[in-house]
Amino acid sequence: MLVATGTYTHDYLNASGCPSTDTLHLTVDHHSDTAFYVAACDSYRWNDSLFTERGVYIYDYSSQAGGCT
């Protein structure tokens, strides 16, 4: 299993018996998206923010793995 960003090659014999090489340029992005749908009467507190109006709010944070946002 490949878990790190990098360039990987695989040498093999193809169906005709000829030597072949495949190259994979892999970028591992430890990014995740999460959506919450919440119904609240007057207000809702999330991540130290108080929301009092209906809307779509985005909260960006850095992950512990690699500092990706």
TORPA-4810 file (N, C-alpha, C, O; in nm, 3 decimals):
<nodes>
NODE_1_0.084_-0.117_0.000_0.000_0.000_0.000_0.090_0.124_0.000_0.184_0.133_0.078_M
NODE_2_0.059_0.219_-0.087_0.135_0.343_-0.096_0.066_0.449_-0.012_-0.052_0.477_-0.029_L
NODE_3_0.142_0.510_0.081_0.083_0.610_0.170_0.160_0.741_0.170_0.124_0.834_0.243_V
NODE_4_0.265_0.751_0.090_0.348_0.871_0.089_0.351_0.931_-0.051_0.349_0.859_-0.151_A
NODE_5_0.357_1.063_-0.056_0.372_1.132_-0.184_0.505_1.094_-0.245_0.606_1.086_-0.175_T
NODE_6_0.505_1.070_-0.376_0.630_1.036_-0.444_0.606_0.982_-0.583_0.492_0.976_-0.631_G
NODE_7_0.713_0.944_-0.648_0.707_0.882_-0.780_0.745_0.737_-0.765_0.850_0.704_-0.710_T
NODE_8_0.658_0.649_-0.815_0.677_0.506_-0.801_0.681_0.442_-0.940_0.605_0.482_-1.029_Y
NODE_9_0.767_0.344_-0.958_0.773_0.272_-1.085_0.751_0.124_-1.060_0.781_0.071_-0.953_T
NODE_10_0.699_0.058_-1.163_0.675_-0.086_-1.157_0.727_-0.145_-1.288_0.676_-0.115_-1.395_H
NODE_11_0.828_-0.229_-1.278_0.885_-0.297_-1.394_0.822_-0.435_-1.405_0.809_-0.506_-1.305_D
NODE_12_0.783_-0.473_-1.528_0.718_-0.603_-1.549_0.730_-0.643_-1.695_0.774_-0.564_-1.779_Y
NODE_13_0.690_-0.764_-1.724_0.680_-0.811_-1.863_0.534_-0.797_-1.905_0.444_-0.845_-1.836_L
NODE_14_0.511_-0.731_-2.020_0.373_-0.714_-2.066_0.321_-0.844_-2.127_0.392_-0.945_-2.128_N
NODE_15_0.198_-0.841_-2.179_0.134_-0.962_-2.233_0.213_-1.024_-2.349_0.202_-1.143_-2.374_A
NODE_16_0.293_-0.942_-2.419_0.374_-0.993_-2.530_0.511_-1.040_-2.483_0.591_-1.086_-2.565_S
NODE_17_0.538_-1.031_-2.354_0.667_-1.073_-2.300_0.775_-0.967_-2.308_0.892_-0.996_-2.280_G
NODE_18_0.739_-0.845_-2.345_0.837_-0.737_-2.355_0.848_-0.665_-2.221_0.748_-0.651_-2.150_C
NODE_19_0.970_-0.620_-2.184_0.984_-0.545_-2.060_0.910_-0.412_-2.069_0.918_-0.342_-2.170_P
NODE_20_0.839_-0.378_-1.965_0.763_-0.253_-1.959_0.780_-0.191_-1.822_0.813_-0.258_-1.724_S
NODE_21_0.758_-0.060_-1.816_0.764_0.014_-1.691_0.644_0.107_-1.684_0.617_0.182_-1.778_T
NODE_22_0.573_0.101_-1.574_0.466_0.198_-1.545_0.518_0.293_-1.438_0.586_0.250_-1.345_D
NODE_23_0.486_0.422_-1.451_0.527_0.521_-1.354_0.403_0.588_-1.296_0.314_0.630_-1.370_T
NODE_24_0.399_0.596_-1.164_0.289_0.660_-1.094_0.344_0.781_-1.019_0.436_0.767_-0.937_L
NODE_25_0.289_0.900_-1.046_0.322_1.021_-0.972_0.208_1.042_-0.872_0.099_1.086_-0.910_H
NODE_26_0.233_1.011_-0.746_0.129_1.008_-0.645_0.142_1.127_-0.550_0.250_1.156_-0.500_L
NODE_27_0.031_1.194_-0.527_0.023_1.298_-0.426_-0.080_1.254_-0.323_-0.197_1.235_-0.357_T
NODE_28_-0.038_1.237_-0.200_-0.128_1.198_-0.092_-0.175_1.325_-0.023_-0.094_1.402_0.029_V
NODE_29_-0.305_1.345_-0.023_-0.366_1.464_0.037_-0.451_1.417_0.154_-0.552_1.351_0.134_D
NODE_30_-0.410_1.452_0.274_-0.484_1.412_0.394_-0.596_1.512_0.419_-0.601_1.576_0.524_H
NODE_31_-0.683_1.524_0.324_-0.791_1.621_0.328_-0.922_1.546_0.349_-0.943_1.438_0.293_H
NODE_32_-1.007_1.602_0.428_-1.139_1.543_0.444_-1.242_1.654_0.451_-1.218_1.762_0.504_S
NODE_33_-1.357_1.624_0.397_-1.471_1.716_0.403_-1.577_1.653_0.490_-1.605_1.534_0.480_D
NODE_34_-1.634_1.733_0.576_-1.740_1.685_0.662_-1.852_1.789_0.659_-1.826_1.909_0.668_T
NODE_35_-1.974_1.743_0.647_-2.088_1.834_0.647_-2.179_1.799_0.764_-2.206_1.682_0.789_A
NODE_36_-2.224_1.901_0.834_-2.319_1.884_0.943_-2.444_1.963_0.908_-2.435_2.077_0.862_F
NODE_37_-2.558_1.904_0.930_-2.685_1.972_0.912_-2.750_1.976_1.049_-2.781_1.873_1.109_Y
NODE_38_-2.772_2.098_1.099_-2.820_2.115_1.235_-2.943_2.205_1.235_-2.948_2.305_1.162_V
NODE_39_-3.040_2.169_1.315_-3.156_2.254_1.339_-3.151_2.298_1.485_-3.141_2.215_1.575_A
NODE_40_-3.159_2.429_1.507_-3.155_2.482_1.645_-3.261_2.590_1.657_-3.295_2.656_1.559_A
NODE_41_-3.312_2.608_1.777_-3.420_2.707_1.798_-3.371_2.851_1.789_-3.420_2.926_1.704_C
NODE_42_-3.276_2.892_1.872_-3.232_3.031_1.875_-3.089_3.050_1.829_-3.057_3.147_1.761_D
NODE_43_-3.003_2.955_1.867_-2.861_2.968_1.830_-2.795_2.831_1.838_-2.851_2.736_1.892_S
NODE_44_-2.676_2.824_1.783_-2.599_2.700_1.785_-2.451_2.734_1.799_-2.400_2.818_1.725_Y
NODE_45_-2.384_2.670_1.892_-2.241_2.694_1.914_-2.163_2.577_1.856_-2.192_2.461_1.885_R
NODE_46_-2.062_2.611_1.772_-1.979_2.509_1.708_-1.838_2.566_1.690_-1.822_2.675_1.637_W
NODE_47_-1.737_2.491_1.735_-1.597_2.534_1.723_-1.575_2.676_1.775_-1.513_2.759_1.708_N
NODE_48_-1.626_2.702_1.891_-1.612_2.833_1.958_-1.677_2.948_1.882_-1.642_3.064_1.904_D
NODE_49_-1.771_2.918_1.793_-1.846_3.022_1.723_-1.993_3.007_1.755_-2.044_2.895_1.766_S
NODE_50_-2.062_3.120_1.769_-2.204_3.121_1.797_-2.278_3.164_1.670_-2.252_3.271_1.616_L
NODE_51_-2.369_3.079_1.624_-2.445_3.108_1.502_-2.589_3.137_1.542_-2.651_3.058_1.613_F
NODE_52_-2.641_3.251_1.496_-2.777_3.291_1.530_-2.865_3.308_1.406_-2.983_3.340_1.418_T
NODE_53_-2.808_3.286_1.288_-2.885_3.299_1.164_-2.864_3.176_1.078_-2.760_3.110_1.083_E
NODE_54_-2.965_3.147_1.000_-2.958_3.036_0.906_-2.853_3.065_0.799_-2.839_3.180_0.757_R
NODE_55_-2.779_2.963_0.755_-2.682_2.983_0.649_-2.590_2.864_0.633_-2.604_2.763_0.702_G
NODE_56_-2.497_2.878_0.542_-2.393_2.779_0.519_-2.263_2.841_0.568_-2.224_2.948_0.523_V
NODE_57_-2.197_2.773_0.659_-2.075_2.825_0.719_-1.963_2.726_0.695_-1.983_2.605_0.705_Y
NODE_58_-1.845_2.775_0.663_-1.729_2.690_0.637_-1.624_2.716_0.742_-1.592_2.830_0.773_I
NODE_59_-1.570_2.609_0.797_-1.466_2.617_0.898_-1.344_2.541_0.845_-1.351_2.420_0.826_Y
NODE_60_-1.233_2.611_0.821_-1.109_2.548_0.775_-1.019_2.522_0.894_-1.007_2.605_0.984_D
NODE_61_-0.957_2.407_0.894_-0.864_2.372_1.000_-0.750_2.290_0.941_-0.763_2.236_0.831_Y
NODE_62_-0.641_2.282_1.013_-0.527_2.201_0.970_-0.537_2.064_1.034_-0.563_2.050_1.153_S
NODE_63_-0.515_1.963_0.951_-0.518_1.826_1.005_-0.388_1.798_1.080_-0.287_1.866_1.062_S
NODE_64_-0.393_1.698_1.164_-0.273_1.660_1.238_-0.173_1.588_1.147_-0.054_1.584_1.177_Q
NODE_65_-0.221_1.531_1.037_-0.134_1.458_0.945_-0.095_1.550_0.829_-0.171_1.565_0.735_A
NODE_66_0.019_1.608_0.835_0.071_1.688_0.724_0.032_1.832_0.719_0.077_1.903_0.629_G
NODE_67_-0.052_1.880_0.810_-0.087_2.021_0.812_-0.175_2.066_0.699_-0.186_2.186_0.674_G
NODE_68_-0.241_1.973_0.627_-0.330_2.012_0.517_-0.452_2.082_0.574_-0.494_2.054_0.687_C
NODE_69_-0.511_2.173_0.496_-0.635_2.237_0.539_-0.752_2.172_0.471_-0.866_2.211_0.494_T
</nodes>
